[in-house]
Amino acid sequence: MKVLVLLAHGSRIEKSNQEVAELAAKLDGLIEGYDQVASCFLELTTPKFDDTLNKIASEGAKEIVVFPYFLAEGRHVRDDVPEVVERFKNDFPNISIELKPYLGMWQGLAEFISKGL
């Protein structure tokens, strides 16, 4: 089983968190090659990133791709997310986990934004 994990910061505003969950649901219907798309958060709300990874592993995932839904490289993107991924690799050496570049680093993002303006 291959799972895409959409990872966001998390907010005290529930509507903001719900938007992330809704995006994951839309991606689940658009992206081919994945059996599941899950959303989770680093802090302030649930489901938490590490809990989500553990749950996916217990459900039989063999391949996990993490997409950090962050616009800029701050402490979380630079330090916290890679630390959780490394811990997971150590705990589950038989499961492949790949950390994609965060949203703000994606090629074509500026062009995409300019087309919507």
N, CA, C and O atoms as a GROMACS GRO file, in nm:
protein
  468
    1MET      N    1   0.085  -0.118   0.000
    1MET     CA    2   0.000   0.000   0.000
    1MET      C    3   0.089   0.124   0.000
    1MET      O    4   0.185   0.133   0.077
    2LYS      N    5   0.057   0.219  -0.087
    2LYS     CA    6   0.130   0.345  -0.097
    2LYS      C    7   0.040   0.459  -0.051
    2LYS      O    8  -0.074   0.473  -0.097
    3VAL      N    9   0.092   0.541   0.041
    3VAL     CA   10   0.012   0.647   0.102
    3VAL      C   11   0.082   0.782   0.087
    3VAL      O   12   0.202   0.794   0.112
    4LEU      N   13   0.006   0.882   0.046
    4LEU     CA   14   0.053   1.021   0.045
    4LEU      C   15   0.005   1.087   0.173
    4LEU      O   16  -0.114   1.081   0.206
    5VAL      N   17   0.098   1.150   0.245
    5VAL     CA   18   0.063   1.220   0.368
    5VAL      C   19   0.077   1.370   0.344
    5VAL      O   20   0.187   1.420   0.318
    6LEU      N   21  -0.034   1.441   0.352
    6LEU     CA   22  -0.037   1.586   0.339
    6LEU      C   23  -0.020   1.643   0.480
    6LEU      O   24  -0.110   1.632   0.563
    7LEU      N   25   0.096   1.702   0.505
    7LEU     CA   26   0.131   1.749   0.639
    7LEU      C   27   0.124   1.901   0.645
    7LEU      O   28   0.192   1.970   0.570
    8ALA      N   29   0.041   1.952   0.735
    8ALA     CA   30   0.028   2.096   0.757
    8ALA      C   31   0.068   2.129   0.901
    8ALA      O   32   0.090   2.041   0.983
    9HIS      N   33   0.078   2.258   0.928
    9HIS     CA   34   0.117   2.302   1.062
    9HIS      C   35   0.012   2.268   1.166
    9HIS      O   36   0.044   2.210   1.270
   10GLY      N   37  -0.111   2.303   1.139
   10GLY     CA   38  -0.218   2.289   1.237
   10GLY      C   39  -0.256   2.426   1.289
   10GLY      O   40  -0.172   2.516   1.298
   11SER      N   41  -0.382   2.442   1.323
   11SER     CA   42  -0.434   2.572   1.366
   11SER      C   43  -0.531   2.554   1.481
   11SER      O   44  -0.592   2.448   1.498
   12ARG      N   45  -0.546   2.659   1.558
   12ARG     CA   46  -0.650   2.660   1.662
   12ARG      C   47  -0.787   2.685   1.599
   12ARG      O   48  -0.890   2.665   1.663
   13ILE      N   49  -0.787   2.728   1.473
   13ILE     CA   50  -0.912   2.754   1.401
   13ILE      C   51  -0.950   2.627   1.326
   13ILE      O   52  -0.883   2.588   1.231
   14GLU      N   53  -1.056   2.563   1.369
   14GLU     CA   54  -1.096   2.434   1.314
   14GLU      C   55  -1.124   2.440   1.164
   14GLU      O   56  -1.095   2.344   1.092
   15LYS      N   57  -1.178   2.550   1.116
   15LYS     CA   58  -1.206   2.564   0.972
   15LYS      C   59  -1.078   2.552   0.891
   15LYS      O   60  -1.078   2.493   0.783
   16SER      N   61  -0.970   2.606   0.941
   16SER     CA   62  -0.841   2.596   0.872
   16SER      C   63  -0.796   2.450   0.863
   16SER      O   64  -0.750   2.406   0.758
   17ASN      N   65  -0.809   2.377   0.971
   17ASN     CA   66  -0.772   2.236   0.970
   17ASN      C   67  -0.862   2.155   0.878
   17ASN      O   68  -0.816   2.062   0.811
   18GLN      N   69  -0.989   2.191   0.875
   18GLN     CA   70  -1.083   2.122   0.787
   18GLN      C   71  -1.047   2.144   0.640
   18GLN      O   72  -1.065   2.054   0.558
   19GLU      N   73  -0.997   2.262   0.607
   19GLU     CA   74  -0.955   2.288   0.469
   19GLU      C   75  -0.843   2.194   0.426
   19GLU      O   76  -0.840   2.150   0.311
   20VAL      N   77  -0.753   2.163   0.517
   20VAL     CA   78  -0.644   2.069   0.486
   20VAL      C   79  -0.702   1.930   0.462
   20VAL      O   80  -0.663   1.862   0.366
   21ALA      N   81  -0.794   1.887   0.547
   21ALA     CA   82  -0.858   1.757   0.530
   21ALA      C   83  -0.934   1.750   0.397
   21ALA      O   84  -0.933   1.648   0.329
   22GLU      N   85  -1.000   1.859   0.362
   22GLU     CA   86  -1.074   1.864   0.234
   22GLU      C   87  -0.979   1.858   0.115
   22GLU      O   88  -1.010   1.794   0.015
   23LEU      N   89  -0.865   1.924   0.125
   23LEU     CA   90  -0.766   1.917   0.018
   23LEU      C   91  -0.716   1.774   0.002
   23LEU      O   92  -0.702   1.726  -0.111
   24ALA      N   93  -0.689   1.707   0.112
   24ALA     CA   94  -0.645   1.568   0.106
   24ALA      C   95  -0.750   1.481   0.037
   24ALA      O   96  -0.716   1.394  -0.044
   25ALA      N   97  -0.876   1.504   0.069
   25ALA     CA   98  -0.985   1.427   0.006
   25ALA      C   99  -0.991   1.454  -0.145
   25ALA      O  100  -1.014   1.362  -0.223
   26LYS      N  101  -0.970   1.578  -0.186
   26LYS     CA  102  -0.968   1.610  -0.329
   26LYS      C  103  -0.850   1.544  -0.398
   26LYS      O  104  -0.863   1.489  -0.507
   27LEU      N  105  -0.733   1.550  -0.333
   27LEU     CA  106  -0.614   1.487  -0.390
   27LEU      C  107  -0.633   1.337  -0.403
   27LEU      O  108  -0.584   1.276  -0.499
   28ASP      N  109  -0.702   1.277  -0.308
   28ASP     CA  110  -0.727   1.133  -0.312
   28ASP      C  111  -0.799   1.094  -0.440
   28ASP      O  112  -0.779   0.984  -0.492
   29GLY      N  113  -0.883   1.182  -0.490
   29GLY     CA  114  -0.955   1.154  -0.614
   29GLY      C  115  -0.880   1.194  -0.740
   29GLY      O  116  -0.921   1.158  -0.850
   30LEU      N  117  -0.771   1.268  -0.726
   30LEU     CA  118  -0.698   1.320  -0.842
   30LEU      C  119  -0.564   1.250  -0.869
   30LEU      O  120  -0.524   1.234  -0.984
   31ILE      N  121  -0.497   1.209  -0.764
   31ILE     CA  122  -0.362   1.157  -0.779
   31ILE      C  123  -0.365   1.006  -0.800
   31ILE      O  124  -0.422   0.932  -0.719
   32GLU      N  125  -0.304   0.963  -0.908
   32GLU     CA  126  -0.297   0.820  -0.936
   32GLU      C  127  -0.171   0.762  -0.873
   32GLU      O  128  -0.073   0.833  -0.850
   33GLY      N  129  -0.174   0.635  -0.846
   33GLY     CA  130  -0.057   0.566  -0.794
   33GLY      C  131  -0.051   0.559  -0.643
   33GLY      O  132   0.041   0.500  -0.587
   34TYR      N  133  -0.149   0.617  -0.576
   34TYR     CA  134  -0.156   0.611  -0.430
   34TYR      C  135  -0.284   0.538  -0.390
   34TYR      O  136  -0.389   0.556  -0.452
   35ASP      N  137  -0.274   0.458  -0.286
   35ASP     CA  138  -0.391   0.388  -0.235
   35ASP      C  139  -0.471   0.474  -0.139
   35ASP      O  140  -0.589   0.450  -0.115
   36GLN      N  141  -0.405   0.575  -0.084
   36GLN     CA  142  -0.470   0.659   0.016
   36GLN      C  143  -0.398   0.794   0.024
   36GLN      O  144  -0.277   0.802   0.001
   37VAL      N  145  -0.473   0.898   0.056
   37VAL     CA  146  -0.416   1.028   0.090
   37VAL      C  147  -0.466   1.063   0.230
   37VAL      O  148  -0.586   1.066   0.256
   38ALA      N  149  -0.372   1.089   0.319
   38ALA     CA  150  -0.405   1.123   0.458
   38ALA      C  151  -0.358   1.264   0.488
   38ALA      O  152  -0.259   1.310   0.432
   39SER      N  153  -0.430   1.332   0.575
   39SER     CA  154  -0.385   1.464   0.620
   39SER      C  155  -0.354   1.456   0.769
   39SER      O  156  -0.416   1.379   0.843
   40CYS      N  157  -0.257   1.536   0.810
   40CYS     CA  158  -0.220   1.541   0.952
   40CYS      C  159  -0.149   1.672   0.980
   40CYS      O  160  -0.125   1.753   0.890
   41PHE      N  161  -0.114   1.691   1.108
   41PHE     CA  162  -0.063   1.820   1.152
   41PHE      C  163   0.056   1.802   1.246
   41PHE      O  164   0.070   1.701   1.315
   42LEU      N  165   0.140   1.904   1.246
   42LEU     CA  166   0.255   1.903   1.336
   42LEU      C  167   0.217   1.940   1.478
   42LEU      O  168   0.267   1.881   1.574
   43GLU      N  169   0.128   2.037   1.493
   43GLU     CA  170   0.090   2.080   1.627
   43GLU      C  171  -0.046   2.148   1.628
   43GLU      O  172  -0.105   2.174   1.523
   44LEU      N  173  -0.095   2.175   1.745
   44LEU     CA  174  -0.218   2.250   1.773
   44LEU      C  175  -0.347   2.172   1.749
   44LEU      O  176  -0.452   2.214   1.797
   45THR      N  177  -0.342   2.061   1.678
   45THR     CA  178  -0.463   1.984   1.652
   45THR      C  179  -0.426   1.841   1.617
   45THR      O  180  -0.308   1.805   1.612
   46THR      N  181  -0.525   1.761   1.595
   46THR     CA  182  -0.504   1.622   1.558
   46THR      C  183  -0.567   1.596   1.422
   46THR      O  184  -0.654   1.672   1.379
   47PRO      N  185  -0.526   1.490   1.354
   47PRO     CA  186  -0.428   1.390   1.393
   47PRO      C  187  -0.284   1.443   1.380
   47PRO      O  188  -0.252   1.518   1.288
   48LYS      N  189  -0.200   1.403   1.473
   48LYS     CA  190  -0.060   1.443   1.474
   48LYS      C  191   0.018   1.363   1.368
   48LYS      O  192  -0.019   1.252   1.332
   49PHE      N  193   0.126   1.423   1.322
   49PHE     CA  194   0.211   1.364   1.218
   49PHE      C  195   0.262   1.226   1.258
   49PHE      O  196   0.242   1.129   1.184
   50ASP      N  197   0.327   1.216   1.373
   50ASP     CA  198   0.384   1.087   1.412
   50ASP      C  199   0.275   0.982   1.437
   50ASP      O  200   0.296   0.865   1.405
   51ASP      N  201   0.162   1.021   1.492
   51ASP     CA  202   0.052   0.927   1.512
   51ASP      C  203  -0.001   0.876   1.379
   51ASP      O  204  -0.033   0.758   1.365
   52THR      N  205  -0.009   0.965   1.281
   52THR     CA  206  -0.057   0.927   1.148
   52THR      C  207   0.039   0.828   1.083
   52THR      O  208  -0.004   0.728   1.025
   53LEU      N  209   0.169   0.855   1.092
   53LEU     CA  210   0.266   0.762   1.034
   53LEU      C  211   0.255   0.624   1.100
   53LEU      O  212   0.256   0.522   1.030
   54ASN      N  213   0.243   0.621   1.232
   54ASN     CA  214   0.230   0.492   1.303
   54ASN      C  215   0.102   0.419   1.263
   54ASN      O  216   0.103   0.297   1.248
   55LYS      N  217  -0.006   0.492   1.247
   55LYS     CA  218  -0.134   0.432   1.207
   55LYS      C  219  -0.123   0.372   1.067
   55LYS      O  220  -0.167   0.260   1.043
   56ILE      N  221  -0.064   0.448   0.976
   56ILE     CA  222  -0.049   0.401   0.839
   56ILE      C  223   0.039   0.276   0.835
   56ILE      O  224   0.010   0.181   0.762
   57ALA      N  225   0.144   0.276   0.915
   57ALA     CA  226   0.232   0.159   0.921
   57ALA      C  227   0.155   0.037   0.973
   57ALA      O  228   0.170  -0.073   0.920
   58SER      N  229   0.073   0.057   1.076
   58SER     CA  230  -0.003  -0.055   1.132
   58SER      C  231  -0.110  -0.107   1.037
   58SER      O  232  -0.155  -0.221   1.049
   59GLU      N  233  -0.150  -0.023   0.942
   59GLU     CA  234  -0.250  -0.063   0.843
   59GLU      C  235  -0.188  -0.133   0.723
   59GLU      O  236  -0.260  -0.174   0.632
   60GLY      N  237  -0.055  -0.146   0.722
   60GLY     CA  238   0.011  -0.222   0.617
   60GLY      C  239   0.078  -0.143   0.507
   60GLY      O  240   0.110  -0.199   0.403
   61ALA      N  241   0.099  -0.014   0.528
   61ALA     CA  242   0.167   0.066   0.425
   61ALA      C  243   0.308   0.012   0.402
   61ALA      O  244   0.377  -0.024   0.497
   62LYS      N  245   0.348   0.009   0.278
   62LYS     CA  246   0.484  -0.030   0.242
   62LYS      C  247   0.564   0.088   0.190
   62LYS      O  248   0.686   0.086   0.187
   63GLU      N  249   0.491   0.193   0.148
   63GLU     CA  250   0.554   0.312   0.092
   63GLU      C  251   0.475   0.435   0.135
   63GLU      O  252   0.353   0.441   0.118
   64ILE      N  253   0.545   0.534   0.192
   64ILE     CA  254   0.482   0.658   0.238
   64ILE      C  255   0.556   0.775   0.176
   64ILE      O  256   0.679   0.780   0.178
   65VAL      N  257   0.481   0.869   0.122
   65VAL     CA  258   0.536   0.992   0.067
   65VAL      C  259   0.478   1.107   0.148
   65VAL      O  260   0.356   1.121   0.159
   66VAL      N  261   0.564   1.189   0.206
   66VAL     CA  262   0.521   1.302   0.290
   66VAL      C  263   0.537   1.431   0.211
   66VAL      O  264   0.646   1.463   0.162
   67PHE      N  265   0.427   1.505   0.198
   67PHE     CA  266   0.429   1.634   0.131
   67PHE      C  267   0.403   1.743   0.235
   67PHE      O  268   0.290   1.759   0.280
   68PRO      N  269   0.508   1.820   0.273
   68PRO     CA  270   0.491   1.929   0.369
   68PRO      C  271   0.418   2.047   0.304
   68PRO      O  272   0.470   2.113   0.214
   69TYR      N  273   0.298   2.071   0.351
   69TYR     CA  274   0.212   2.177   0.298
   69TYR      C  275   0.245   2.308   0.371
   69TYR      O  276   0.164   2.362   0.447
   70PHE      N  277   0.368   2.357   0.345
   70PHE     CA  278   0.421   2.478   0.408
   70PHE      C  279   0.474   2.568   0.296
   70PHE      O  280   0.530   2.519   0.199
   71LEU      N  281   0.456   2.699   0.310
   71LEU     CA  282   0.502   2.792   0.206
   71LEU      C  283   0.648   2.831   0.221
   71LEU      O  284   0.712   2.865   0.122
   72ALA      N  285   0.701   2.829   0.342
   72ALA     CA  286   0.838   2.875   0.364
   72ALA      C  287   0.912   2.779   0.456
   72ALA      O  288   0.852   2.705   0.534
   73GLU      N  289   1.044   2.784   0.445
   73GLU     CA  290   1.126   2.698   0.530
   73GLU      C  291   1.150   2.766   0.664
   73GLU      O  292   1.230   2.858   0.677
   74GLY      N  293   1.078   2.719   0.762
   74GLY     CA  294   1.101   2.763   0.899
   74GLY      C  295   1.156   2.646   0.977
   74GLY      O  296   1.200   2.546   0.920
   75ARG      N  297   1.154   2.659   1.106
   75ARG     CA  298   1.206   2.556   1.196
   75ARG      C  299   1.138   2.421   1.173
   75ARG      O  300   1.204   2.317   1.174
   76HIS      N  301   1.008   2.423   1.152
   76HIS     CA  302   0.935   2.297   1.133
   76HIS      C  303   0.983   2.224   1.008
   76HIS      O  304   1.013   2.104   1.012
   77VAL      N  305   0.990   2.295   0.898
   77VAL     CA  306   1.032   2.233   0.771
   77VAL      C  307   1.178   2.190   0.777
   77VAL      O  308   1.214   2.082   0.731
   78ARG      N  309   1.261   2.276   0.834
   78ARG     CA  310   1.405   2.249   0.837
   78ARG      C  311   1.443   2.140   0.938
   78ARG      O  312   1.528   2.056   0.910
   79ASP      N  313   1.379   2.142   1.056
   79ASP     CA  314   1.422   2.054   1.165
   79ASP      C  315   1.319   1.950   1.206
   79ASP      O  316   1.347   1.830   1.205
   80ASP      N  317   1.199   1.995   1.241
   80ASP     CA  318   1.101   1.907   1.303
   80ASP      C  319   1.051   1.795   1.211
   80ASP      O  320   1.047   1.679   1.251
   81VAL      N  321   1.014   1.830   1.090
   81VAL     CA  322   0.962   1.728   0.998
   81VAL      C  323   1.069   1.623   0.965
   81VAL      O  324   1.040   1.504   0.976
   82PRO      N  325   1.190   1.663   0.927
   82PRO     CA  326   1.293   1.561   0.900
   82PRO      C  327   1.324   1.474   1.023
   82PRO      O  328   1.353   1.355   1.007
   83GLU      N  329   1.318   1.530   1.143
   83GLU     CA  330   1.342   1.451   1.264
   83GLU      C  331   1.237   1.342   1.282
   83GLU      O  332   1.270   1.229   1.316
   84VAL      N  333   1.111   1.375   1.260
   84VAL     CA  334   1.004   1.275   1.271
   84VAL      C  335   1.022   1.168   1.165
   84VAL      O  336   1.005   1.049   1.194
   85VAL      N  337   1.057   1.208   1.043
   85VAL     CA  338   1.078   1.111   0.935
   85VAL      C  339   1.195   1.018   0.968
   85VAL      O  340   1.185   0.897   0.947
   86GLU      N  341   1.304   1.071   1.020
   86GLU     CA  342   1.419   0.988   1.056
   86GLU      C  343   1.384   0.890   1.168
   86GLU      O  344   1.425   0.774   1.163
   87ARG      N  345   1.310   0.935   1.267
   87ARG     CA  346   1.266   0.845   1.374
   87ARG      C  347   1.182   0.732   1.318
   87ARG      O  348   1.197   0.616   1.357
   88PHE      N  349   1.092   0.768   1.226
   88PHE     CA  350   1.006   0.666   1.164
   88PHE      C  351   1.090   0.565   1.087
   88PHE      O  352   1.065   0.445   1.095
   89LYS      N  353   1.189   0.613   1.012
   89LYS     CA  354   1.277   0.522   0.937
   89LYS      C  355   1.346   0.424   1.031
   89LYS      O  356   1.360   0.306   0.998
   90ASN      N  357   1.389   0.471   1.147
   90ASN     CA  358   1.454   0.384   1.244
   90ASN      C  359   1.357   0.283   1.305
   90ASN      O  360   1.393   0.168   1.328
   91ASP      N  361   1.235   0.326   1.331
   91ASP     CA  362   1.134   0.239   1.392
   91ASP      C  363   1.074   0.139   1.294
   91ASP      O  364   1.034   0.030   1.333
   92PHE      N  365   1.069   0.178   1.166
   92PHE     CA  366   1.006   0.094   1.064
   92PHE      C  367   1.100   0.082   0.942
   92PHE      O  368   1.069   0.137   0.836
   93PRO      N  369   1.211   0.012   0.956
   93PRO     CA  370   1.308   0.005   0.846
   93PRO      C  371   1.257  -0.065   0.720
   93PRO      O  372   1.316  -0.050   0.613
   94ASN      N  373   1.149  -0.141   0.732
   94ASN     CA  374   1.096  -0.212   0.615
   94ASN      C  375   0.993  -0.131   0.538
   94ASN      O  376   0.939  -0.179   0.437
   95ILE      N  377   0.965  -0.010   0.584
   95ILE     CA  378   0.869   0.077   0.515
   95ILE      C  379   0.946   0.192   0.452
   95ILE      O  380   1.023   0.262   0.519
   96SER      N  381   0.926   0.212   0.324
   96SER     CA  382   0.989   0.324   0.252
   96SER      C  383   0.914   0.453   0.285
   96SER      O  384   0.792   0.459   0.277
   97ILE      N  385   0.990   0.556   0.323
   97ILE     CA  386   0.928   0.687   0.347
   97ILE      C  387   1.012   0.792   0.276
   97ILE      O  388   1.134   0.797   0.292
   98GLU      N  389   0.945   0.875   0.199
   98GLU     CA  390   1.011   0.980   0.121
   98GLU      C  391   0.955   1.115   0.162
   98GLU      O  392   0.833   1.134   0.169
   99LEU      N  393   1.044   1.209   0.189
   99LEU     CA  394   1.005   1.344   0.225
   99LEU      C  395   1.021   1.434   0.103
   99LEU      O  396   1.133   1.458   0.057
  100LYS      N  397   0.911   1.481   0.050
  100LYS     CA  398   0.912   1.570  -0.067
  100LYS      C  399   0.949   1.713  -0.023
  100LYS      O  400   0.938   1.746   0.095
  101PRO      N  401   0.992   1.796  -0.118
  101PRO     CA  402   1.014   1.937  -0.086
  101PRO      C  403   0.882   2.003  -0.043
  101PRO      O  404   0.775   1.964  -0.089
  102TYR      N  405   0.891   2.100   0.045
  102TYR     CA  406   0.771   2.170   0.090
  102TYR      C  407   0.712   2.252  -0.024
  102TYR      O  408   0.780   2.284  -0.122
  103LEU      N  409   0.586   2.287  -0.010
  103LEU     CA  410   0.509   2.354  -0.116
  103LEU      C  411   0.580   2.476  -0.173
  103LEU      O  412   0.584   2.492  -0.295
  104GLY      N  413   0.637   2.560  -0.088
  104GLY     CA  414   0.702   2.682  -0.135
  104GLY      C  415   0.821   2.659  -0.225
  104GLY      O  416   0.864   2.751  -0.295
  105MET      N  417   0.876   2.539  -0.227
  105MET     CA  418   0.991   2.506  -0.312
  105MET      C  419   0.953   2.448  -0.447
  105MET      O  420   1.040   2.426  -0.532
  106TRP      N  421   0.826   2.423  -0.469
  106TRP     CA  422   0.786   2.356  -0.592
  106TRP      C  423   0.807   2.446  -0.714
  106TRP      O  424   0.767   2.562  -0.714
  107GLN      N  425   0.869   2.389  -0.815
  107GLN     CA  426   0.888   2.459  -0.942
  107GLN      C  427   0.750   2.490  -1.001
  107GLN      O  428   0.660   2.406  -0.997
  108GLY      N  429   0.735   2.608  -1.054
  108GLY     CA  430   0.610   2.646  -1.117
  108GLY      C  431   0.510   2.710  -1.022
  108GLY      O  432   0.401   2.749  -1.066
  109LEU      N  433   0.543   2.721  -0.896
  109LEU     CA  434   0.448   2.779  -0.800
  109LEU      C  435   0.419   2.925  -0.833
  109LEU      O  436   0.303   2.968  -0.829
  110ALA      N  437   0.521   3.002  -0.865
  110ALA     CA  438   0.501   3.144  -0.898
  110ALA      C  439   0.414   3.158  -1.022
  110ALA      O  440   0.326   3.245  -1.027
  111GLU      N  441   0.436   3.075  -1.122
  111GLU     CA  442   0.355   3.080  -1.243
  111GLU      C  443   0.210   3.043  -1.215
  111GLU      O  444   0.117   3.104  -1.267
  112PHE      N  445   0.195   2.941  -1.131
  112PHE     CA  446   0.060   2.899  -1.093
  112PHE      C  447  -0.015   3.012  -1.024
  112PHE      O  448  -0.131   3.039  -1.056
  113ILE      N  449   0.051   3.079  -0.931
  113ILE     CA  450  -0.012   3.190  -0.859
  113ILE      C  451  -0.043   3.305  -0.955
  113ILE      O  452  -0.150   3.365  -0.946
  114SER      N  453   0.049   3.334  -1.046
  114SER     CA  454   0.028   3.447  -1.138
  114SER      C  455  -0.092   3.423  -1.229
  114SER      O  456  -0.158   3.519  -1.269
  115LYS      N  457  -0.122   3.299  -1.263
  115LYS     CA  458  -0.236   3.269  -1.349
  115LYS      C  459  -0.369   3.290  -1.279
  115LYS      O  460  -0.471   3.312  -1.344
  116GLY      N  461  -0.367   3.284  -1.146
  116GLY     CA  462  -0.490   3.302  -1.071
  116GLY      C  463  -0.519   3.447  -1.035
  116GLY      O  464  -0.622   3.477  -0.976
  117LEU      N  465  -0.426   3.536  -1.069
  117LEU     CA  466  -0.443   3.676  -1.029
  117LEU      C  467  -0.506   3.759  -1.136
  117LEU      O  468  -0.527   3.879  -1.117
   0.00000   0.00000   0.00000
